Amino acid sequence: MDAAARLPAGMVLELCCGTGIVGLSLARRARRVVAVDINPVAVMNTVVSYQNRGLSEKLDAVVGDLFSPLHGEVFDLVIMNPPYIEDEGTSGDIAWSGGK
């Protein structure tokens, strides 16, 4: 979020949005934030996060796999905070599992 705060916003794409916190940190100065996650619960969390801060009009939240639901849209900034813990077969939670 610190690195993204120094970048111009415009049209922002947040991949693997989770709670939407990274995109939300840019939303006030962004024209629009498109948030994508493969997990529908994560997308709903993002929607609620924006609603709670009065920024729903800035958000387009989409369930999908990375770029697949974007249909050739163009963005000024692409940000991502992907799952990062190597999956050891214990949790099965895609929010944390980055795979092998």
Biopython code that builds the backbone (N, CA, C, O; Angstrom):
import numpy as np
from Bio.PDB.StructureBuilder import StructureBuilder

atoms = [
    (1, "MET", "N", (0.822, -1.185, 0.000)),
    (1, "MET", "CA", (0.000, 0.000, 0.000)),
    (1, "MET", "C", (0.868, 1.251, 0.000)),
    (1, "MET", "O", (0.513, 2.256, -0.616)),
    (2, "ASP", "N", (1.997, 1.194, 0.684)),
    (2, "ASP", "CA", (2.896, 2.342, 0.696)),
    (2, "ASP", "C", (3.432, 2.633, -0.697)),
    (2, "ASP", "O", (3.511, 3.792, -1.103)),
    (3, "ALA", "N", (3.802, 1.584, -1.434)),
    (3, "ALA", "CA", (4.326, 1.764, -2.792)),
    (3, "ALA", "C", (3.235, 2.292, -3.715)),
    (3, "ALA", "O", (3.497, 3.179, -4.527)),
    (4, "ALA", "N", (2.032, 1.772, -3.607)),
    (4, "ALA", "CA", (0.930, 2.201, -4.464)),
    (4, "ALA", "C", (0.513, 3.634, -4.171)),
    (4, "ALA", "O", (0.046, 4.334, -5.069)),
    (5, "ALA", "N", (0.669, 4.077, -2.948)),
    (5, "ALA", "CA", (0.258, 5.434, -2.560)),
    (5, "ALA", "C", (1.025, 6.502, -3.325)),
    (5, "ALA", "O", (0.544, 7.626, -3.461)),
    (6, "ARG", "N", (2.203, 6.172, -3.824)),
    (6, "ARG", "CA", (3.021, 7.144, -4.546)),
    (6, "ARG", "C", (2.759, 7.148, -6.051)),
    (6, "ARG", "O", (3.352, 7.942, -6.781)),
    (7, "LEU", "N", (1.876, 6.266, -6.516)),
    (7, "LEU", "CA", (1.622, 6.134, -7.947)),
    (7, "LEU", "C", (0.348, 6.862, -8.348)),
    (7, "LEU", "O", (-0.579, 6.991, -7.549)),
    (8, "PRO", "N", (0.305, 7.346, -9.611)),
    (8, "PRO", "CA", (-0.949, 7.937, -10.078)),
    (8, "PRO", "C", (-2.037, 6.866, -10.128)),
    (8, "PRO", "O", (-1.747, 5.708, -10.425)),
    (9, "ALA", "N", (-3.267, 7.234, -9.846)),
    (9, "ALA", "CA", (-4.331, 6.234, -9.748)),
    (9, "ALA", "C", (-5.131, 6.110, -11.046)),
    (9, "ALA", "O", (-4.956, 5.121, -11.758)),
    (10, "GLY", "N", (-5.992, 7.056, -11.385)),
    (10, "GLY", "CA", (-6.821, 6.938, -12.586)),
    (10, "GLY", "C", (-7.733, 5.730, -12.507)),
    (10, "GLY", "O", (-8.499, 5.575, -11.556)),
    (11, "MET", "N", (-7.645, 4.870, -13.521)),
    (11, "MET", "CA", (-8.389, 3.613, -13.547)),
    (11, "MET", "C", (-7.504, 2.541, -12.919)),
    (11, "MET", "O", (-6.425, 2.248, -13.434)),
    (12, "VAL", "N", (-7.955, 1.953, -11.807)),
    (12, "VAL", "CA", (-7.151, 1.007, -11.036)),
    (12, "VAL", "C", (-7.754, -0.392, -11.138)),
    (12, "VAL", "O", (-8.967, -0.569, -11.019)),
    (13, "LEU", "N", (-6.897, -1.372, -11.357)),
    (13, "LEU", "CA", (-7.298, -2.773, -11.319)),
    (13, "LEU", "C", (-6.615, -3.420, -10.125)),
    (13, "LEU", "O", (-5.388, -3.416, -10.023)),
    (14, "GLU", "N", (-7.420, -3.979, -9.219)),
    (14, "GLU", "CA", (-6.860, -4.733, -8.099)),
    (14, "GLU", "C", (-7.165, -6.210, -8.316)),
    (14, "GLU", "O", (-8.317, -6.634, -8.234)),
    (15, "LEU", "N", (-6.125, -6.986, -8.593)),
    (15, "LEU", "CA", (-6.252, -8.429, -8.768)),
    (15, "LEU", "C", (-6.094, -9.120, -7.419)),
    (15, "LEU", "O", (-5.357, -8.639, -6.558)),
    (16, "CYS", "N", (-6.777, -10.243, -7.229)),
    (16, "CYS", "CA", (-6.739, -10.985, -5.954)),
    (16, "CYS", "C", (-7.105, -10.042, -4.818)),
    (16, "CYS", "O", (-6.360, -9.920, -3.845)),
    (17, "CYS", "N", (-8.237, -9.383, -4.937)),
    (17, "CYS", "CA", (-8.569, -8.258, -4.049)),
    (17, "CYS", "C", (-8.769, -8.636, -2.587)),
    (17, "CYS", "O", (-8.524, -7.798, -1.719)),
    (18, "GLY", "N", (-9.202, -9.854, -2.273)),
    (18, "GLY", "CA", (-9.399, -10.218, -0.868)),
    (18, "GLY", "C", (-10.394, -9.298, -0.193)),
    (18, "GLY", "O", (-11.576, -9.309, -0.539)),
    (19, "THR", "N", (-9.947, -8.510, 0.752)),
    (19, "THR", "CA", (-10.827, -7.538, 1.420)),
    (19, "THR", "C", (-10.914, -6.228, 0.649)),
    (19, "THR", "O", (-11.747, -5.377, 0.963)),
    (20, "GLY", "N", (-10.062, -6.060, -0.351)),
    (20, "GLY", "CA", (-10.057, -4.833, -1.145)),
    (20, "GLY", "C", (-9.235, -3.718, -0.548)),
    (20, "GLY", "O", (-9.316, -2.579, -1.010)),
    (21, "ILE", "N", (-8.452, -4.012, 0.457)),
    (21, "ILE", "CA", (-7.768, -2.963, 1.204)),
    (21, "ILE", "C", (-6.751, -2.176, 0.377)),
    (21, "ILE", "O", (-6.597, -0.972, 0.578)),
    (22, "VAL", "N", (-6.060, -2.836, -0.544)),
    (22, "VAL", "CA", (-5.057, -2.110, -1.339)),
    (22, "VAL", "C", (-5.755, -1.136, -2.286)),
    (22, "VAL", "O", (-5.374, 0.032, -2.367)),
    (23, "GLY", "N", (-6.760, -1.606, -2.990)),
    (23, "GLY", "CA", (-7.516, -0.707, -3.869)),
    (23, "GLY", "C", (-8.221, 0.384, -3.099)),
    (23, "GLY", "O", (-8.306, 1.525, -3.554)),
    (24, "LEU", "N", (-8.722, 0.034, -1.940)),
    (24, "LEU", "CA", (-9.413, 1.005, -1.095)),
    (24, "LEU", "C", (-8.475, 2.136, -0.679)),
    (24, "LEU", "O", (-8.907, 3.280, -0.534)),
    (25, "SER", "N", (-7.211, 1.824, -0.488)),
    (25, "SER", "CA", (-6.245, 2.868, -0.112)),
    (25, "SER", "C", (-6.048, 3.882, -1.239)),
    (25, "SER", "O", (-5.552, 4.981, -0.995)),
    (26, "LEU", "N", (-6.426, 3.529, -2.461)),
    (26, "LEU", "CA", (-6.290, 4.423, -3.614)),
    (26, "LEU", "C", (-7.629, 4.999, -4.077)),
    (26, "LEU", "O", (-7.655, 5.913, -4.902)),
    (27, "ALA", "N", (-8.723, 4.481, -3.562)),
    (27, "ALA", "CA", (-10.046, 4.766, -4.117)),
    (27, "ALA", "C", (-10.417, 6.245, -4.115)),
    (27, "ALA", "O", (-11.041, 6.715, -5.066)),
    (28, "ARG", "N", (-10.060, 6.977, -3.097)),
    (28, "ARG", "CA", (-10.463, 8.389, -3.033)),
    (28, "ARG", "C", (-9.889, 9.204, -4.184)),
    (28, "ARG", "O", (-10.525, 10.143, -4.663)),
    (29, "ARG", "N", (-8.690, 8.846, -4.627)),
    (29, "ARG", "CA", (-8.095, 9.608, -5.729)),
    (29, "ARG", "C", (-8.171, 8.897, -7.072)),
    (29, "ARG", "O", (-7.741, 9.443, -8.088)),
    (30, "ALA", "N", (-8.711, 7.693, -7.084)),
    (30, "ALA", "CA", (-8.889, 6.949, -8.333)),
    (30, "ALA", "C", (-10.187, 7.379, -9.016)),
    (30, "ALA", "O", (-11.145, 7.786, -8.358)),
    (31, "ARG", "N", (-10.200, 7.282, -10.324)),
    (31, "ARG", "CA", (-11.443, 7.508, -11.054)),
    (31, "ARG", "C", (-12.386, 6.341, -10.799)),
    (31, "ARG", "O", (-13.584, 6.524, -10.578)),
    (32, "ARG", "N", (-11.820, 5.135, -10.836)),
    (32, "ARG", "CA", (-12.590, 3.906, -10.609)),
    (32, "ARG", "C", (-11.643, 2.794, -10.208)),
    (32, "ARG", "O", (-10.490, 2.777, -10.640)),
    (33, "VAL", "N", (-12.118, 1.853, -9.379)),
    (33, "VAL", "CA", (-11.349, 0.672, -9.001)),
    (33, "VAL", "C", (-12.148, -0.559, -9.430)),
    (33, "VAL", "O", (-13.305, -0.731, -9.045)),
    (34, "VAL", "N", (-11.514, -1.407, -10.231)),
    (34, "VAL", "CA", (-12.092, -2.701, -10.576)),
    (34, "VAL", "C", (-11.352, -3.726, -9.728)),
    (34, "VAL", "O", (-10.134, -3.867, -9.835)),
    (35, "ALA", "N", (-12.091, -4.441, -8.886)),
    (35, "ALA", "CA", (-11.505, -5.421, -7.970)),
    (35, "ALA", "C", (-11.944, -6.814, -8.399)),
    (35, "ALA", "O", (-13.137, -7.076, -8.553)),
    (36, "VAL", "N", (-10.969, -7.713, -8.592)),
    (36, "VAL", "CA", (-11.253, -9.066, -9.071)),
    (36, "VAL", "C", (-10.684, -10.083, -8.100)),
    (36, "VAL", "O", (-9.556, -9.943, -7.626)),
    (37, "ASP", "N", (-11.476, -11.114, -7.806)),
    (37, "ASP", "CA", (-10.997, -12.237, -7.000)),
    (37, "ASP", "C", (-11.759, -13.480, -7.436)),
    (37, "ASP", "O", (-12.926, -13.400, -7.820)),
    (38, "ILE", "N", (-11.101, -14.617, -7.376)),
    (38, "ILE", "CA", (-11.741, -15.878, -7.738)),
    (38, "ILE", "C", (-12.718, -16.352, -6.660)),
    (38, "ILE", "O", (-13.588, -17.183, -6.919)),
    (39, "ASN", "N", (-12.563, -15.819, -5.465)),
    (39, "ASN", "CA", (-13.378, -16.223, -4.325)),
    (39, "ASN", "C", (-14.553, -15.244, -4.163)),
    (39, "ASN", "O", (-14.329, -14.065, -3.886)),
    (40, "PRO", "N", (-15.809, -15.715, -4.330)),
    (40, "PRO", "CA", (-16.957, -14.813, -4.195)),
    (40, "PRO", "C", (-17.080, -14.176, -2.813)),
    (40, "PRO", "O", (-17.585, -13.059, -2.697)),
    (41, "VAL", "N", (-16.635, -14.857, -1.776)),
    (41, "VAL", "CA", (-16.672, -14.281, -0.428)),
    (41, "VAL", "C", (-15.708, -13.101, -0.336)),
    (41, "VAL", "O", (-16.017, -12.091, 0.297)),
    (42, "ALA", "N", (-14.562, -13.225, -0.954)),
    (42, "ALA", "CA", (-13.597, -12.120, -0.971)),
    (42, "ALA", "C", (-14.184, -10.908, -1.693)),
    (42, "ALA", "O", (-14.031, -9.778, -1.230)),
    (43, "VAL", "N", (-14.848, -11.134, -2.811)),
    (43, "VAL", "CA", (-15.458, -10.033, -3.554)),
    (43, "VAL", "C", (-16.534, -9.358, -2.699)),
    (43, "VAL", "O", (-16.639, -8.131, -2.691)),
    (44, "MET", "N", (-17.315, -10.136, -1.995)),
    (44, "MET", "CA", (-18.334, -9.553, -1.112)),
    (44, "MET", "C", (-17.677, -8.744, 0.009)),
    (44, "MET", "O", (-18.177, -7.681, 0.376)),
    (45, "ASN", "N", (-16.563, -9.238, 0.553)),
    (45, "ASN", "CA", (-15.833, -8.475, 1.571)),
    (45, "ASN", "C", (-15.361, -7.137, 1.017)),
    (45, "ASN", "O", (-15.417, -6.121, 1.710)),
    (46, "THR", "N", (-14.902, -7.134, -0.216)),
    (46, "THR", "CA", (-14.469, -5.893, -0.853)),
    (46, "THR", "C", (-15.635, -4.929, -0.991)),
    (46, "THR", "O", (-15.496, -3.744, -0.687)),
    (47, "VAL", "N", (-16.783, -5.420, -1.445)),
    (47, "VAL", "CA", (-17.970, -4.580, -1.588)),
    (47, "VAL", "C", (-18.350, -3.953, -0.246)),
    (47, "VAL", "O", (-18.633, -2.757, -0.176)),
    (48, "VAL", "N", (-18.356, -4.750, 0.805)),
    (48, "VAL", "CA", (-18.700, -4.251, 2.141)),
    (48, "VAL", "C", (-17.681, -3.220, 2.622)),
    (48, "VAL", "O", (-18.056, -2.215, 3.226)),
    (49, "SER", "N", (-16.401, -3.462, 2.358)),
    (49, "SER", "CA", (-15.361, -2.503, 2.760)),
    (49, "SER", "C", (-15.587, -1.142, 2.110)),
    (49, "SER", "O", (-15.454, -0.113, 2.772)),
    (50, "TYR", "N", (-15.925, -1.124, 0.837)),
    (50, "TYR", "CA", (-16.185, 0.133, 0.132)),
    (50, "TYR", "C", (-17.472, 0.780, 0.640)),
    (50, "TYR", "O", (-17.522, 1.994, 0.834)),
    (51, "GLN", "N", (-18.511, -0.026, 0.856)),
    (51, "GLN", "CA", (-19.766, 0.513, 1.392)),
    (51, "GLN", "C", (-19.551, 1.180, 2.744)),
    (51, "GLN", "O", (-20.065, 2.270, 2.994)),
    (52, "ASN", "N", (-18.792, 0.523, 3.614)),
    (52, "ASN", "CA", (-18.546, 1.059, 4.958)),
    (52, "ASN", "C", (-17.812, 2.387, 4.941)),
    (52, "ASN", "O", (-17.881, 3.150, 5.906)),
    (53, "ARG", "N", (-17.119, 2.666, 3.865)),
    (53, "ARG", "CA", (-16.352, 3.913, 3.761)),
    (53, "ARG", "C", (-16.994, 4.917, 2.806)),
    (53, "ARG", "O", (-16.400, 5.949, 2.496)),
    (54, "GLY", "N", (-18.199, 4.616, 2.344)),
    (54, "GLY", "CA", (-18.909, 5.531, 1.459)),
    (54, "GLY", "C", (-18.290, 5.655, 0.084)),
    (54, "GLY", "O", (-18.403, 6.706, -0.547)),
    (55, "LEU", "N", (-17.638, 4.609, -0.395)),
    (55, "LEU", "CA", (-16.942, 4.672, -1.679)),
    (55, "LEU", "C", (-17.487, 3.676, -2.712)),
    (55, "LEU", "O", (-16.796, 3.345, -3.676)),
    (56, "SER", "N", (-18.698, 3.208, -2.519)),
    (56, "SER", "CA", (-19.286, 2.214, -3.420)),
    (56, "SER", "C", (-19.316, 2.673, -4.872)),
    (56, "SER", "O", (-19.169, 1.862, -5.786)),
    (57, "GLU", "N", (-19.506, 3.972, -5.084)),
    (57, "GLU", "CA", (-19.598, 4.481, -6.456)),
    (57, "GLU", "C", (-18.281, 4.372, -7.212)),
    (57, "GLU", "O", (-18.266, 4.471, -8.439)),
    (58, "LYS", "N", (-17.178, 4.169, -6.504)),
    (58, "LYS", "CA", (-15.861, 4.039, -7.129)),
    (58, "LYS", "C", (-15.536, 2.600, -7.531)),
    (58, "LYS", "O", (-14.549, 2.371, -8.230)),
    (59, "LEU", "N", (-16.344, 1.627, -7.104)),
    (59, "LEU", "CA", (-15.982, 0.210, -7.191)),
    (59, "LEU", "C", (-16.794, -0.555, -8.223)),
    (59, "LEU", "O", (-18.007, -0.386, -8.349)),
    (60, "ASP", "N", (-16.085, -1.402, -8.955)),
    (60, "ASP", "CA", (-16.701, -2.441, -9.769)),
    (60, "ASP", "C", (-16.051, -3.744, -9.304)),
    (60, "ASP", "O", (-14.906, -4.018, -9.663)),
    (61, "ALA", "N", (-16.753, -4.542, -8.520)),
    (61, "ALA", "CA", (-16.208, -5.783, -7.947)),
    (61, "ALA", "C", (-16.687, -6.970, -8.779)),
    (61, "ALA", "O", (-17.875, -7.104, -9.072)),
    (62, "VAL", "N", (-15.720, -7.842, -9.158)),
    (62, "VAL", "CA", (-16.004, -8.921, -10.093)),
    (62, "VAL", "C", (-15.426, -10.236, -9.582)),
    (62, "VAL", "O", (-14.280, -10.289, -9.135)),
    (63, "VAL", "N", (-16.236, -11.303, -9.652)),
    (63, "VAL", "CA", (-15.735, -12.647, -9.360)),
    (63, "VAL", "C", (-15.139, -13.189, -10.644)),
    (63, "VAL", "O", (-15.804, -13.228, -11.679)),
    (64, "GLY", "N", (-13.882, -13.606, -10.572)),
    (64, "GLY", "CA", (-13.236, -14.159, -11.755)),
    (64, "GLY", "C", (-11.789, -14.488, -11.498)),
    (64, "GLY", "O", (-11.237, -14.172, -10.444)),
    (65, "ASP", "N", (-11.184, -15.127, -12.476)),
    (65, "ASP", "CA", (-9.807, -15.576, -12.403)),
    (65, "ASP", "C", (-8.896, -14.568, -13.092)),
    (65, "ASP", "O", (-8.792, -14.553, -14.318)),
    (66, "LEU", "N", (-8.246, -13.737, -12.310)),
    (66, "LEU", "CA", (-7.318, -12.721, -12.804)),
    (66, "LEU", "C", (-7.948, -11.864, -13.888)),
    (66, "LEU", "O", (-8.924, -11.163, -13.620)),
    (67, "PHE", "N", (-7.413, -11.901, -15.117)),
    (67, "PHE", "CA", (-7.850, -10.998, -16.183)),
    (67, "PHE", "C", (-9.077, -11.497, -16.942)),
    (67, "PHE", "O", (-9.642, -10.746, -17.737)),
    (68, "SER", "N", (-9.506, -12.738, -16.723)),
    (68, "SER", "CA", (-10.562, -13.333, -17.550)),
    (68, "SER", "C", (-11.866, -12.523, -17.607)),
    (68, "SER", "O", (-12.483, -12.489, -18.672)),
    (69, "PRO", "N", (-12.317, -11.882, -16.547)),
    (69, "PRO", "CA", (-13.586, -11.152, -16.653)),
    (69, "PRO", "C", (-13.452, -9.714, -17.167)),
    (69, "PRO", "O", (-14.437, -8.975, -17.152)),
    (70, "LEU", "N", (-12.284, -9.302, -17.613)),
    (70, "LEU", "CA", (-12.055, -7.884, -17.899)),
    (70, "LEU", "C", (-12.324, -7.471, -19.339)),
    (70, "LEU", "O", (-12.505, -6.283, -19.606)),
    (71, "HIS", "N", (-12.355, -8.400, -20.258)),
    (71, "HIS", "CA", (-12.747, -8.145, -21.640)),
    (71, "HIS", "C", (-12.005, -6.976, -22.288)),
    (71, "HIS", "O", (-12.631, -6.109, -22.898)),
    (72, "GLY", "N", (-10.701, -6.946, -22.162)),
    (72, "GLY", "CA", (-9.894, -5.948, -22.857)),
    (72, "GLY", "C", (-9.908, -4.556, -22.266)),
    (72, "GLY", "O", (-9.462, -3.615, -22.924)),
    (73, "GLU", "N", (-10.400, -4.387, -21.055)),
    (73, "GLU", "CA", (-10.378, -3.066, -20.432)),
    (73, "GLU", "C", (-8.936, -2.605, -20.232)),
    (73, "GLU", "O", (-8.027, -3.427, -20.112)),
    (74, "VAL", "N", (-8.733, -1.302, -20.198)),
    (74, "VAL", "CA", (-7.405, -0.709, -20.033)),
    (74, "VAL", "C", (-7.353, 0.012, -18.692)),
    (74, "VAL", "O", (-8.301, 0.692, -18.300)),
    (75, "PHE", "N", (-6.223, -0.149, -17.993)),
    (75, "PHE", "CA", (-6.065, 0.434, -16.662)),
    (75, "PHE", "C", (-4.792, 1.263, -16.603)),
    (75, "PHE", "O", (-3.823, 0.993, -17.313)),
    (76, "ASP", "N", (-4.810, 2.276, -15.743)),
    (76, "ASP", "CA", (-3.627, 3.101, -15.500)),
    (76, "ASP", "C", (-2.697, 2.458, -14.488)),
    (76, "ASP", "O", (-1.485, 2.670, -14.524)),
    (77, "LEU", "N", (-3.268, 1.672, -13.585)),
    (77, "LEU", "CA", (-2.495, 1.057, -12.517)),
    (77, "LEU", "C", (-3.067, -0.323, -12.214)),
    (77, "LEU", "O", (-4.274, -0.478, -12.031)),
    (78, "VAL", "N", (-2.197, -1.314, -12.163)),
    (78, "VAL", "CA", (-2.595, -2.668, -11.786)),
    (78, "VAL", "C", (-1.865, -3.011, -10.500)),
    (78, "VAL", "O", (-0.638, -2.939, -10.430)),
    (79, "ILE", "N", (-2.631, -3.385, -9.482)),
    (79, "ILE", "CA", (-2.052, -3.735, -8.190)),
    (79, "ILE", "C", (-2.506, -5.145, -7.825)),
    (79, "ILE", "O", (-3.547, -5.617, -8.280)),
    (80, "MET", "N", (-1.700, -5.806, -6.992)),
    (80, "MET", "CA", (-2.025, -7.182, -6.626)),
    (80, "MET", "C", (-1.361, -7.534, -5.306)),
    (80, "MET", "O", (-0.187, -7.235, -5.088)),
    (81, "ASN", "N", (-2.121, -8.169, -4.430)),
    (81, "ASN", "CA", (-1.607, -8.700, -3.181)),
    (81, "ASN", "C", (-2.078, -10.152, -3.110)),
    (81, "ASN", "O", (-3.022, -10.472, -2.388)),
    (82, "PRO", "N", (-1.409, -11.030, -3.870)),
    (82, "PRO", "CA", (-1.901, -12.401, -4.032)),
    (82, "PRO", "C", (-1.683, -13.269, -2.800)),
    (82, "PRO", "O", (-0.932, -12.910, -1.892)),
    (83, "PRO", "N", (-2.361, -14.431, -2.785)),
    (83, "PRO", "CA", (-2.074, -15.404, -1.718)),
    (83, "PRO", "C", (-0.584, -15.725, -1.733)),
    (83, "PRO", "O", (0.016, -15.850, -2.801)),
    (84, "TYR", "N", (0.003, -15.855, -0.569)),
    (84, "TYR", "CA", (1.458, -15.919, -0.510)),
    (84, "TYR", "C", (2.025, -17.064, 0.311)),
    (84, "TYR", "O", (3.240, -17.260, 0.315)),
    (85, "ILE", "N", (1.210, -17.809, 0.990)),
    (85, "ILE", "CA", (1.732, -18.894, 1.814)),
    (85, "ILE", "C", (1.699, -20.180, 1.004)),
    (85, "ILE", "O", (0.667, -20.533, 0.435)),
    (86, "GLU", "N", (2.818, -20.875, 0.952)),
    (86, "GLU", "CA", (2.877, -22.123, 0.201)),
    (86, "GLU", "C", (1.896, -23.127, 0.786)),
    (86, "GLU", "O", (1.877, -23.362, 1.994)),
    (87, "ASP", "N", (1.094, -23.707, -0.071)),
    (87, "ASP", "CA", (0.080, -24.670, 0.349)),
    (87, "ASP", "C", (0.750, -25.976, 0.754)),
    (87, "ASP", "O", (1.424, -26.614, -0.055)),
    (88, "GLU", "N", (0.564, -26.364, 1.989)),
    (88, "GLU", "CA", (1.113, -27.629, 2.484)),
    (88, "GLU", "C", (0.005, -28.658, 2.650)),
    (88, "GLU", "O", (0.195, -29.689, 3.296)),
    (89, "GLY", "N", (-1.155, -28.372, 2.064)),
    (89, "GLY", "CA", (-2.255, -29.310, 2.117)),
    (89, "GLY", "C", (-2.992, -29.355, 3.433)),
    (89, "GLY", "O", (-3.785, -30.268, 3.662)),
    (90, "THR", "N", (-2.752, -28.391, 4.304)),
    (90, "THR", "CA", (-3.403, -28.444, 5.611)),
    (90, "THR", "C", (-4.636, -27.554, 5.703)),
    (90, "THR", "O", (-5.635, -27.954, 6.301)),
    (91, "SER", "N", (-4.589, -26.371, 5.131)),
    (91, "SER", "CA", (-5.702, -25.445, 5.334)),
    (91, "SER", "C", (-6.769, -25.546, 4.251)),
    (91, "SER", "O", (-7.961, -25.551, 4.560)),
    (92, "GLY", "N", (-6.364, -25.626, 3.002)),
    (92, "GLY", "CA", (-7.318, -25.646, 1.904)),
    (92, "GLY", "C", (-7.979, -24.302, 1.665)),
    (92, "GLY", "O", (-8.894, -24.220, 0.845)),
    (93, "ASP", "N", (-7.557, -23.248, 2.341)),
    (93, "ASP", "CA", (-8.151, -21.922, 2.204)),
    (93, "ASP", "C", (-7.458, -21.169, 1.082)),
    (93, "ASP", "O", (-6.281, -20.829, 1.205)),
    (94, "ILE", "N", (-8.176, -20.896, -0.029)),
    (94, "ILE", "CA", (-7.554, -20.225, -1.173)),
    (94, "ILE", "C", (-7.182, -18.776, -0.889)),
    (94, "ILE", "O", (-6.437, -18.171, -1.660)),
    (95, "ALA", "N", (-7.685, -18.211, 0.198)),
    (95, "ALA", "CA", (-7.306, -16.837, 0.543)),
    (95, "ALA", "C", (-5.851, -16.752, 0.979)),
    (95, "ALA", "O", (-5.220, -15.702, 0.848)),
    (96, "TRP", "N", (-5.317, -17.853, 1.495)),
    (96, "TRP", "CA", (-3.929, -17.856, 1.978)),
    (96, "TRP", "C", (-3.003, -18.664, 1.084)),
    (96, "TRP", "O", (-1.810, -18.369, 1.012)),
    (97, "SER", "N", (-3.513, -19.654, 0.418)),
    (97, "SER", "CA", (-2.669, -20.600, -0.285)),
    (97, "SER", "C", (-2.159, -20.044, -1.611)),
    (97, "SER", "O", (-2.947, -19.733, -2.504)),
    (98, "GLY", "N", (-0.859, -19.921, -1.733)),
    (98, "GLY", "CA", (-0.232, -19.501, -2.974)),
    (98, "GLY", "C", (0.149, -20.672, -3.847)),
    (98, "GLY", "O", (0.701, -20.467, -4.928)),
    (99, "GLY", "N", (-0.120, -21.877, -3.428)),
    (99, "GLY", "CA", (0.256, -23.069, -4.201)),
    (99, "GLY", "C", (1.728, -23.395, -4.009)),
    (99, "GLY", "O", (2.435, -22.727, -3.254)),
    (100, "LYS", "N", (2.170, -24.411, -4.691)),
    (100, "LYS", "CA", (3.571, -24.844, -4.590)),
    (100, "LYS", "C", (4.519, -23.864, -5.248)),
    (100, "LYS", "O", (5.730, -24.082, -5.249)),
]
sb = StructureBuilder()
sb.init_structure("model")
sb.init_model(0)
sb.init_chain("A")
sb.init_seg("    ")
for serial, (resi, resn, name, xyz) in enumerate(atoms, 1):
    if name == "N":
        sb.init_residue(resn, " ", resi, " ")
    sb.init_atom(name, np.array(xyz, "f"), 0.0, 1.0, " ", f" {name:<3s}", serial, name[0])
structure = sb.get_structure()
